[in-house]
Amino acid sequence: MYLNKVILYGNLTRDPELKALPSGSQVAEFSIATNRVYKDKNGAKQEEVDFHNIVSFGKQAEVIAQYLKKGRPIFIEGRIRTRSWESKDGTGKRYKTEIVLENFQFGPSPRDGAGGGASSRQEEQTPSAPAEKEESSSGIQYPQEEINVNDIPF
């Protein structure tokens, strides 16, 4: 059995770029940055940043292009793919390693500061509407009047 699985949590380094394939399917390309903080052998704090190219197809691509912008956090699951092609100027073969998105979750938005509530999988593609999010964040609205037990019909 073989396994090709990537799980990353990072911030978008640029706005997603939405394109259409000749078949009409949508493709979104973007990149995310992940960082690692560690201490070197001298005890000095070091930070290492990696940049990852991500590609998404179909409805996921549309949702990502609509709701995500540079700097926003995202949790992704996908698989690694390396493409190759001949360069246009004839200098040789070119390679690009990218992650093909399979599942994702929005990270916390700057305005709510909590965990991202919307998630996406192949089966469920649409995030909750912004109006629904505002209602759920305000809590339960209880009636102002007293409820009489004799008024309950059962």
N, C-alpha and C positions, 0 to 999 in steps of 0.2 A: 504494500500500500504506500502511496506517495501523498505528501501533504504540502500544500502551498497556501499558507494562511498568514495574513499580516493584520495586526491590531495596533492602531496608533491613536494617540490623543495629542492634538497640537492646535496651533493657530494658523489661520489662512495667511499666506504671505502676499496674496494679491486677490482681487475680485475674480470669481469664477468667469470663465469665458465660454459662453453658450454658442454652439454651432449646430448645423443640421447636416446629417449625412445625405447622400443622394437618395437613399431609401425614405427619407423624411424623418427618421429617428433623430432625437436630440442627443448631443454629446456636450458635457461640461468638463472643462479642463481647469484645474487649479493646483496650487501647491500648498503644503502645510510645513511648518517648522516644529520640530521637537527639540527639546534641550535636555541636557544632563549636567548636573552639578556634582562635582566630586573634589576630593582633596588629593593633591599629588604627593609624591614621596617626601617632600619638604613640608607638608602640612598646609600649603597654600591652596586657597579655593580656586578651582578651575571650572569653566563652563564650556560645554561643547554643544554646538547646534548642528542638526542635520535637517536637510530640506528634502521633501518627498513630493514627486509629481503624482497627481491623482487624476484619474479619468472616470467619469460616470456616464451611464447611458440611460435613455428613456425618461420616464417620469421622475426618477431620482435626480437626473441632470436638471430638469426644469425646476424642481423644488429647491435644489441647492443654489442654482443661479438666482432664484427669486428671493430667498431668505438670507443667504450668507454673503458677507462682505469681508474685505481685508481686515485682519485682526480678530475675527470671531473664532472662538474655540469650536472644535468638532471632534467627535469620536468616530473613527472609521474602522471597518473590517473589510478586507479584500484579499486579492491575490497579486503576486508580483508577476509582471510581464515585461519582457525586453523585446523591443521592436528594432529592426534594422532596415536600412535603405541605402541606396547609392546616393552620394551627395550630388547636387546639381552642377557643381563646378568640376566634378570628375576627380576630386582629391582622394576618393576612397569611400569605404563603407562607414556609415554613421549608426550609432546605437542610442537608444533611449530606454531607460528602465523606469517603469511607472507602476502604480498600484491601481488595479481595476477594482472600483468600489463595488461591494456587494451589499453591505448594510452600513447605516450611519445613524448617529444621534447628534442633535444640536447640543452644543455646550451651553453654559449659562449665558444669558444675555446681560449686557451691562446694566439694563434698567431693573431686572429682578434680582440679580445677584445670587440666585439659587440655581439648582441643577436644571438642565434643560428638560422641558417636559415633552417636547415632540421627538418622536423617533421614526425611523423609516426602515422597512424591510421590503423585500420583493413583493410581498402580498399586500402590505399597507403602505401607501405612498404619500398620503397627504397629511401634513401637520395640522394640529388644532388651529382653528381660526383665531385671530387676535382678539376678537370680541369675547370668545369663550374663555380665553386665558385671563382677561381682565376680570370677568365675573368670578372665576374660581379663586383668584388671588384675594378678593375682597372678603371671602368667608361666607358663611350661611346667613341669609337674611331671615330673621324671625319676625312673625307678625307682631304688631304693636298691641293688639287687643288680647284680652284674656280668653282662653278657650274653656267653655263649659263642657264638662264630661257628658251631660245629658243631651248635648247637641250632636254627639257622635252617633251615626246611624247604625252601628253594630254592637 
